[in-house]
Amino acid sequence: ILLGAGEELLLPKGVQGRFGAGMRSDGRNLIEEARARGYAVVYTREEMQALPAEVQKVLGVFNIEDTFHDRPEEELREAGLPNYLESAPTVAEMTEFALARIGGNPNGFLAVIEEEGTDNFCNKMNASGCLEAFKRADDGFVPILDFIDANPKTFVVTASDSSAGGIQVSDLAS
């Protein structure tokens, strides 16, 4: 199960996808390759949630680059855009979806889960986006903790992939 964005990296240069044009220079269309290998390809939260439980191979492509608008909040406000795409599932929804399909594997499983907005919004000095991303990341732990409650031998590792150093607290009085 692969869920996220990055349609541009899955399509050949110049090939129009659901959200925009591809940029691959090797000519490969990885979306069509996934379909040929039996993957169901979905593009929205509703399409993902409508898949029958027996569908195990899923490629979710929820936007051209990210599931959020990677811009400062002033630019988003001016453009009338929300921080996140409304059509894309949240990290919690993707986590719950994936765990329902892989959690019962008798051989175990590996899930890599990331809320990228915590990096990008914070680095763009987008306070509302950063706070929303923190909340979404926190919400993403709910299905994980529920899974652990039901499967106490689950091993979980958490880590940061960057320092997201945009937000700082300063003493302005000095």
ABEGO torsion letter per residue (X at the ends): XBBEBGAAAABBBGBBBAAEBBABAAGBBAAAAAAAAGBBBBABAAAAAABBAABABBBBBABAABABBBBBAAAAAAAGBBABBAABBBAAAAAAAAAAAAAABAAEBBBBBBBAAAAAAAAAGBAAAAAAAAAAAAAAAAAAAAAAAABAABBBBBBBABAGAABBBBBAAX
